[in-house]
Amino acid sequence: MYPTIQLRHGKAESLKRFHPWIFSGAIQRMPDNLTEGQLVRVIDHKGEFLAIGHYQIGSIAIRVLSFVERKIDNEFWKERLSEAFNMRCSIGLVEREDNNTLRLVHGEGDQLPGLIIDLYGKTAVMQAHSVGMHLYRKEIAAALIDVCKGIIENVYYKSETTLPFKADLHEKDGFIIGGNEDNIAIEYGLKFHIDWLRGQKTGFFIDQRENRKLLEQYSMEKNVLNMFCYTGGFSVYALRGGATRVTSVDSSAKAIDLTRANAELNFPGDSRHDAYAEDAFKFLERAGDDYELIVLDPPAFAKHKGALRNALKGYTRLNAIAISKIRKGGIIFTFSCSQAVNKDQFRLAVFTAAAQAGRHVRILHQLHQPADHPINIYHPEGEYLKGLVLEIE
């Protein structure tokens, strides 16, 4: 059916535990004429079937699509997408009046490694992180429309910056199906401009939805500082939560423009909000001690294990400054979205920061990604978002 790759003796154990990645060092034998993104059949050293997946050049050599021998065709895509869609329906995220923003496919968490699909109103934004998913983008888009009849009308493909650079695909972002200029989405009754053309990820960080809602509950009559604000999601929730003042900071001028636009979209003319395009560390270091709620949601400090040590130093420094600055009784929402940093390492970095600041700190909540960003139990690497809500005495 598909070209066959054979694994070395003793290298099939992780597949028998349903881990969806096969590393290049596990391969004993493979055809010479394989092209990146091609579907392959994987066998163990005895010749017994193990999996079917997409071949790629790099450390992760195969991303597994199925542990059952089957054809990867339109029915396969419809089956997998239906499972993902039905799960979102079962947890009450689909066709809500107060929320039309959700993650529909979350890579390995939905048994579709290398594929992300986010839904904003009637538009699905699809992102491929592997050449294999890129090659099937049109089939996936057609299956998505079929599965989500009446819910999705447009599919925008946004993979220009996520596909492997060495694959040399020169892919341009654009609509595969339909076309829609209305880029305003609703999250728990709040409106946000979604920049799927030039924005990070698919245009918005949906993974912080539940954490933004939690922050709203803590915002009443608080002076709030939102660091690394990007689209200003936490800032807008704080404004609705009754904050007396909200300050948004990001190093990107474009992000600040978007934050201001989102604040104005929900609270036109509201003088409680200020936004500054500045380096976050410098802003925080010279900030006064009058903030009562601080959000620390930086970009990933470590995108691979080699950067882990410096990343942990960065998290420690950032949190130490915030813990030192915040008013007595204040609240800090602090996060790491680095997949290379596990929750114990992140918590240790925050512990070290608290000790350096010399203040008493209590953990009120331990936060993580929401249910529409599921973690495949056989793929613990999928647990990337970690957060703590701290009270500082």
C-alpha positions in Angstrom: 0.0 0.0 0.0 2.7 2.5 1.1 6.5 2.4 1.1 7.8 0.5 4.1 10.2 1.7 6.8 11.7 -0.8 9.2 12.8 0.0 12.7 15.8 -1.2 14.6 15.6 -4.0 17.2 14.2 -2.6 20.5 12.9 0.7 18.9 9.2 -0.3 18.6 8.4 -0.1 22.3 7.2 3.6 22.2 4.9 2.8 19.3 3.5 -0.1 21.2 2.6 2.5 23.8 1.0 4.6 21.0 3.5 7.4 21.1 2.9 9.3 17.7 6.5 10.2 16.9 9.3 8.0 15.5 12.8 9.5 15.7 15.3 9.2 12.9 17.7 7.1 15.0 15.1 4.3 15.3 15.1 3.6 11.6 17.0 0.5 10.4 16.0 0.5 6.7 14.0 2.8 4.4 13.6 3.2 0.6 16.1 5.5 -1.1 13.4 7.4 -3.1 11.2 8.7 -0.3 10.1 12.3 -0.5 9.2 14.5 2.5 5.5 14.3 3.4 5.0 10.9 1.8 2.8 8.3 3.6 4.8 5.3 4.8 4.1 2.0 6.5 6.2 1.2 9.6 7.2 -2.3 10.7 9.4 -3.6 13.5 12.6 -5.6 13.1 10.6 -8.8 12.6 8.5 -7.4 9.9 5.3 -6.9 12.0 3.1 -3.9 11.2 3.3 -1.0 13.7 1.9 2.2 12.1 1.2 4.4 9.1 2.4 8.0 9.1 3.9 11.0 7.3 7.7 10.8 6.6 9.7 13.9 7.2 13.3 15.0 7.2 14.6 15.8 10.6 14.9 14.4 14.2 11.2 13.4 14.1 11.2 11.2 11.1 7.6 10.0 11.1 4.4 11.4 12.6 1.9 8.6 13.1 -1.6 8.9 11.7 -2.8 5.4 12.5 -1.8 2.4 14.5 -4.1 0.3 12.4 -3.3 -0.7 8.9 -5.6 1.3 6.7 -5.8 3.6 3.8 -5.4 7.3 4.5 -8.1 8.7 2.2 -11.1 11.1 2.4 -12.9 8.7 4.8 -10.0 8.8 7.2 -9.9 12.6 7.3 -13.7 12.8 7.8 -13.5 10.2 10.6 -10.7 12.0 12.5 -12.3 15.5 12.0 -15.7 14.2 13.1 -14.2 12.8 16.3 -12.6 16.2 17.0 -15.7 18.1 16.1 -18.0 15.9 18.2 -15.7 16.3 21.3 -16.0 20.1 21.0 -19.8 19.7 20.7 -19.9 17.5 23.8 -18.1 20.1 26.0 -20.5 22.8 24.9 -18.2 25.0 22.8 -20.0 24.8 19.4 -22.8 27.1 18.3 -22.9 29.3 21.4 -24.2 32.8 21.1 -21.5 34.2 23.5 -18.5 32.3 22.0 -17.6 31.4 18.5 -13.8 31.0 19.1 -12.4 27.6 19.7 -9.7 25.1 18.6 -11.2 22.4 16.4 -8.1 20.3 15.9 -5.1 20.2 18.2 -2.4 18.1 16.5 -1.5 15.0 18.5 -4.3 15.6 21.0 -6.7 14.8 18.2 -4.6 12.1 16.5 -3.7 14.4 13.7 0.0 15.3 14.4 1.2 18.4 12.5 -2.3 19.9 12.0 -3.9 22.8 13.9 -7.4 24.2 13.1 -8.9 27.1 14.9 -12.4 28.3 14.4 -13.4 32.0 14.4 -17.1 32.4 13.6 -17.7 30.9 10.2 -13.9 30.9 9.3 -11.6 28.0 10.1 -7.9 28.9 10.1 -5.8 25.8 9.2 -2.1 25.5 10.1 0.2 22.7 8.9 3.4 22.0 10.9 4.5 19.1 8.7 4.9 18.7 4.9 2.6 15.7 5.1 -0.3 17.7 6.3 0.5 20.5 3.8 0.2 18.0 0.9 -3.3 17.0 2.0 -4.5 20.5 2.9 -7.2 20.7 0.2 -8.6 17.2 1.1 -8.6 18.2 4.8 -10.4 21.5 4.0 -13.0 19.7 1.9 -13.6 17.1 4.6 -13.8 19.9 7.2 -16.6 21.6 5.4 -18.4 18.3 4.9 -18.1 17.4 8.6 -19.1 20.9 9.9 -22.0 21.6 7.6 -23.5 25.0 8.1 -20.9 25.9 10.8 -17.8 26.5 8.7 -18.0 28.4 5.4 -14.4 29.5 4.9 -11.1 27.8 5.3 -8.0 30.0 5.5 -4.6 28.3 5.2 -1.9 29.9 7.3 1.3 27.9 7.2 3.8 30.2 5.6 5.8 30.4 8.8 5.2 27.0 10.3 6.2 24.6 7.6 9.8 23.3 7.7 12.1 25.9 6.2 14.3 23.3 4.5 11.3 21.8 2.6 11.5 24.9 0.4 7.8 24.9 -0.3 7.4 28.7 -0.8 3.8 28.4 0.4 1.7 31.5 0.5 -1.2 32.0 3.0 -4.7 32.4 1.7 -8.2 31.0 1.5 -8.5 27.4 0.3 -12.3 27.6 0.5 -14.5 30.7 0.5 -13.3 34.1 1.6 -14.2 36.4 4.5 -13.1 39.9 5.5 -15.0 39.9 8.8 -12.2 39.2 11.2 -14.1 39.9 14.4 -14.7 36.9 16.7 -16.6 36.5 20.0 -15.1 35.0 23.2 -17.4 34.9 26.2 -19.3 37.9 24.9 -16.2 40.0 24.2 -15.2 40.9 20.6 -11.7 40.6 19.2 -10.1 41.5 15.9 -8.4 38.3 14.7 -5.3 39.0 12.6 -5.1 35.7 10.7 -3.3 37.4 7.8 -0.2 38.7 9.8 -0.8 37.6 13.4 1.0 35.0 15.4 -0.2 31.4 15.5 -3.6 31.5 13.8 -4.2 35.1 14.8 -5.2 34.7 18.4 -4.2 32.7 21.5 -7.3 30.6 22.1 -5.5 28.5 24.7 -5.8 31.3 27.3 -9.6 31.6 27.0 -10.5 30.0 30.4 -7.6 31.8 32.1 -8.7 35.2 30.8 -12.2 34.4 32.2 -10.6 33.6 35.6 -8.6 36.8 35.6 -11.9 38.8 35.1 -13.1 37.5 38.5 -9.9 39.0 40.2 -10.0 42.4 38.4 -12.7 44.3 40.3 -11.2 47.7 41.5 -7.7 46.5 40.7 -4.8 48.4 39.0 -3.9 45.8 36.4 -0.6 45.4 34.4 -0.7 43.1 31.4 2.8 42.3 30.2 3.4 40.7 26.7 -0.2 41.7 25.9 -0.2 40.8 22.2 -3.9 41.2 21.3 -4.8 42.5 24.7 -7.1 39.6 25.6 -6.3 39.7 29.4 -6.7 43.5 29.3 -10.2 43.5 27.8 -11.3 40.9 30.3 -9.9 43.0 33.1 -11.8 46.1 31.9 -15.0 44.1 31.9 -14.2 42.8 35.3 -14.2 46.3 36.8 -10.5 47.2 37.0 -9.9 50.8 37.9 -6.9 50.9 35.5 -5.4 48.6 32.9 -1.9 49.0 31.4 -0.9 46.9 28.4 2.7 46.4 27.4 4.3 44.7 24.4 7.5 45.2 22.5 5.6 45.1 19.2 3.9 48.3 18.0 1.5 46.3 15.9 0.5 44.3 18.9 -0.2 47.5 20.8 -2.3 48.8 17.9 -4.3 45.6 18.0 -4.7 45.8 21.8 -6.0 49.4 21.6 -8.4 48.4 18.8 -9.8 45.5 20.9 -10.2 47.7 23.9 -12.0 50.3 21.8 -14.2 47.6 20.2 -15.5 46.5 23.5 -15.3 49.7 25.6 -15.3 52.7 23.3 -13.7 55.8 24.8 -12.8 54.1 28.1 -10.0 56.1 29.7 -9.1 53.3 32.1 -6.8 51.7 29.5 -3.3 52.7 28.5 -1.0 50.7 26.1 2.8 51.0 25.5 5.1 49.5 22.9 8.2 48.9 25.1 10.5 46.1 26.2 8.7 44.2 29.0 11.7 43.7 31.3 12.7 47.4 31.1 9.1 48.5 31.7 8.7 46.2 34.7 12.0 47.2 36.3 11.1 50.8 36.4 7.4 50.3 37.2 6.1 51.6 40.5 4.7 49.5 43.3 1.0 50.5 42.8 0.0 47.5 40.6 -2.4 45.1 42.3 -2.7 42.5 39.5 0.0 41.6 37.1 -0.2 39.2 34.1 3.1 37.6 32.9 2.4 35.8 29.6 5.7 35.9 27.7 6.4 34.1 24.4 8.2 30.8 24.6 11.6 31.4 26.2 12.7 27.8 25.2 11.6 26.3 21.9 14.0 23.3 22.3 15.8 21.6 25.1 19.1 23.3 24.3 17.6 26.6 25.4 16.1 25.3 28.7 18.8 26.7 31.1 18.6 30.2 29.8 14.8 30.0 29.6 14.5 29.1 33.3 16.8 32.0 34.2 14.4 34.3 32.1 11.3 33.0 33.9 13.0 33.4 37.3 14.2 37.0 36.5 10.8 38.1 35.2 8.8 36.7 38.1 11.3 38.0 40.7 10.8 41.5 39.4 7.0 41.2 39.4 6.9 39.7 42.9 9.2 42.5 44.2 7.1 45.2 42.6 3.5 44.2 43.3 1.5 45.7 46.1 1.0 43.7 49.3 -2.0 41.3 48.8 -1.6 41.6 45.0 -2.2 38.8 42.5 0.1 37.6 39.7 -1.0 35.4 36.8 2.2 33.9 35.5 2.6 31.5 32.5 5.0 29.5 30.4 4.0 28.2 26.9 7.4 26.6 26.3 7.0 22.9 25.5 10.6 22.3 26.6 9.8 23.5 30.1 7.7 21.1 32.2 5.4 22.2 35.0 7.8 21.2 37.7 10.7 23.2 36.2 8.4 26.2 35.7 7.2 26.0 39.3 10.8 25.8 40.6 11.7 28.9 38.6 8.8 30.8 40.2 9.8 29.4 43.6 13.3 30.7 43.1 11.9 34.1 42.1 9.8 34.2 45.2 12.8 33.4 47.4 14.9 36.0 45.7 12.2 38.6 46.3 12.0 37.6 49.9 8.2 37.7 50.1 5.5 35.3 51.2 3.8 33.7 48.2 0.7 31.5 48.0 -0.4 29.5 45.0 -4.2 30.0 44.5 -4.6 28.2 41.1 -2.5 25.9 38.9 -3.6 26.6 35.3 -3.2 24.8 32.0 -4.6 24.7 28.5 -8.3 24.3 28.0 -10.3 21.2 26.9 -10.3 22.1 23.2 -6.5 21.8 23.4 -6.5 18.1 24.6 -3.4 16.2 25.6 -3.0 12.8 24.1 -2.2 10.6 27.2 0.5 8.8 25.2 2.1 12.1 24.2 2.9 14.0 27.3 4.9 16.6 25.2 1.5 18.0 24.3 1.1 19.6 27.7 2.8 22.9 26.9 0.8 25.7 28.7 1.5 26.0 32.4 0.3 28.8 34.7 0.1 29.8 38.4 -2.1 32.3 40.1 -0.1 33.7 43.0 -1.0 35.9 46.0 1.9 38.0 47.3 2.0 39.2 50.9 
